[in-house]
């Protein structure tokens, strides 16, 4: 039973979805901080309502634009993403590499190319018989 649960948890799609969900939740926190700290006070300043709060920022028409809270949310987001990367993604890649399976996010080797002898374009696919730039026949 535990082996089946482990196999379920180590499916590539499940890990990708979990990491994506965590990133989306952290990003939503960043958007909420931006809205609460910058957009809402700007709208309040346009309306003319008064508000003040301590922190890094400025007051515009009685509304405090809290830039410090937004910078704090950005730092939180970056630290959170680094932790997710090193706690979830890196160990999963190591585990999948030991299993001999392809891991998500691993760089693919570039496709083989060849050079056209006429125009010297170096981006032709290896199987090409005609140059896509000058239309000369490529051996």
TISEMAR-466784 format. One record per residue: x, y negated, z negated of N, C-alpha, C, O in turn; residue in one letter. Coordinates in steps of 0.2 Angstrom, whole numbers, plus 5000, padded with zeros to 4 digits. Atoms other than C-alpha are relative to their C-alpha. Example, Ala and Ser with C-alpha at 12.3 -4.5 7.8 and 13.67 -1.06 7.14 Angstrom:
REM residues 2
500450065000506250224961500449945000500949954997A 499650065001506850054964499649954997499949894996S 
//
This chain:
REM residues 139
500450065000500050005000500449945000500349895004X 499650065000501449884996500449995006500549935008X 499750004993502349925012499649975005499849935009X 500450034995500849885022499949934999499849895004X 500050085001500649715013500649975002500549915005X 499450034998502449675016500049995008500249945010X 500050014992502249715035499549955002499649915007X 500550054998500649605035500349934999500249895003X 499750065001501649465027500549985005500649925006X 499550024996503049475039499950005007500350005011X 500150014993502149465055500149935002500149884998X 499850074998502749325065499549955001499649894999X 500550054999501149245069499749974993499649914992X 500250035007500649235050500549954997500349904994X 499550045003502249155045500049935004500049885001X 500150064996502049025060499449964997499549904997X 500650045003500348985054500049974993499849924992X 499950035007500848965036500449945000500249894997X 499550055000502248855040499649945003499749885001X 500450054996501148755052499549974995499449914995X 500550035005499748735038500449964995500149914993X 499650045005501048675025500249945003500249885000X 499850074997501748545037499449965001499549905000X 500650044999500048485042499749974993499549914993X 500250035007499548465023500549954998500349904995X 499550055002501148375020499949945004500049885002X 500150064995500848265035499449964998499449904999X 500650045002499148225029500149964994499849914993X 499850045005499848165013500349945002500249884999X 499750064997500948045023499549965003499649895002X 500550044997499547985033499549964994499449904995X 500450035005498447955017500449954996500149894995X 499650065003499947855009500049945004500049895002X 500050054996500047755024499449965000499449905000X 500650035000498247715024499849974994499649914994X 500250035006498047685006500549944998500349894995X 499550065002499647575004500149955005500349895003X 499950064995499647475020499449985004499249925004X 500650024996498047485031499549974995499249924997X 500550035004496847465017500149934997499649894997X 499950075002497647315009500049955006499849895005X 500050054995497847235026499249985002499149935003X 500750014999495947255029499749964995499349914996X 500250045005495647185012500249935000499949884998X 499750074999496747035016499649975005499549905005X 500450034994495747005032499349984997499049934998X 500650015003494147015021500049944995499649904994X 499950055005494846895008499950024993499949984988X 500149985007494647004993500750004996501250015000X 499450005004495946994979500250064997499850104994X 499849945003497047134973500849994999501149965003X 499350005001498747154966500350064997499950104993X 499849945003499847294961500850005000501149965004X 499350015000501647314956500450055005500150105007X 499749954996502947394967500449955006500349895006X 499750034994503947354983499549985005499150025008X 500550024995502947254995499949925000500349894997X 500150075000502147084998499249994999498850035000X 500750025001500546994994499849965006500149915008X 500350044994499446935009499349994999498950034999X 500750025001497946835006499750044994499150064994X 500349975006497746904989500050085000499950114995X 499949925000498047094994500750025000501149995004X 499349985001499647184989500150055005499850115005X 499849944995500447285004500550044996501150014996X 499649965003501247424995500550045004500350105005X 499549964996502747475006500450054996500650104999X 499649955005503647554991499650075000500050125000X 500449945000502247684990500150045006500150105006X 499949974994502347725008500750035001500850085004X 499349974999504247745008500150064995500450104997X 500049945005504047854993499750065003499950125002X 500349944997502847965003500450035006500450095007X 499649974994504047975018500650044997500750094999X 499549975003505448025006499750074997500150124998X 500349945002504248154998499950055006500150115005X 500149964994503848225015500650035003500650095004X 499349974997505648245021500350054995500550104997X 499749955004506148335005499650065000499850115000X 500449945000504648445006500150045006500150105006X 499849964994505048495024500750034999500750095002X 499349965001506848535019499950064996500250114997X 500149945005506248645005499650055004499850115003X 500449954996504948735017500550035005500550095005X 499549974995506348755030500550054996500550114999X 499549955004507648835017499650054996500050104995X 500349945004506348935007499650055004499650105003X 500449954996505249005021500350015007500450075008X 499849984993505948985038500750035001500850085004X 499349975000507849025035500050074998500250115002X 500049935002507549185025499650045005499750105006X 500449974995506149235038500550025006500450075009X 499649994994507349215052500650054999500750105003X 499549955002508749315043499750075000500050125002X 500349935001507549455039499850035007499950095008X 500249974993506849465057500650015004500650065008X 499449984996508649465064500350064998500550105002X 499849945002509049605053499650065003499850125004X 500549954997507549695060500150015007499850055010X 499949994992508149665078499449975004499349985010X 500650034996506549555082500249935002500649904998X 499950074998506449395091499749954994499149974992X 500350055005506149245078499849945004500149925009X 500250064998505249095081500549944999500849944994X 499550055000506248935084500750015002501149975001X 499349984998507749025089500149985008499749985012X 499950034993508548945105500150055005500450115004X 500049954995508349035121500749995004500849935005X 499450024995509949055132499749975006499249995009X 500250044994509848945147500050055006500450105006X 500149954994509249035164500749995004500949935004X 499450014996510749065175499849965007499349965010X 500150054994510948935189500650015005501150045003X 499550004996512048915204500149935004499649895003X 499950074997512748765214499950015008500150065011X 500150014993512248715232500749985003501049945001X 499350024997513848715243500049945004500549915005X 500150064996513148575253500049934996500449894997X 500250065004512448445241500350004993500349954989X 499749995007513348515225499549994995499749984989X 500450005006511748515215500150074996500150124999X 499849945005512048635200499450024997499550074992X 500649975003510248665195499650045003499050055002X 500449954996509748795207499950064996500450094993X 500049945003509048955200500450055003500550055009X 499549954998510149105202499750045006500050065011X 500349964994508849195214499849955006499549985011X 500150044995508649045225500450015006500950035006X 499749994993508949065244500149945004500549935009X 500050064997508648885249500149944994499849954989X 499950055005509248725240499349965000499149945005X 500650045001507748625233500149925002499749895002X 499950074999508648455236500249995008499949945010X 499850014993509448475254499750055005499850045011X 500349954996508548625260500550045004500350085009X 499549954996510148715266500050074997499750084991X 500049935003510348905264500550014995501149994997X 499649995005511148955249500150084999499650124999X 499949935000512049125248499950034993500050094992X 
//
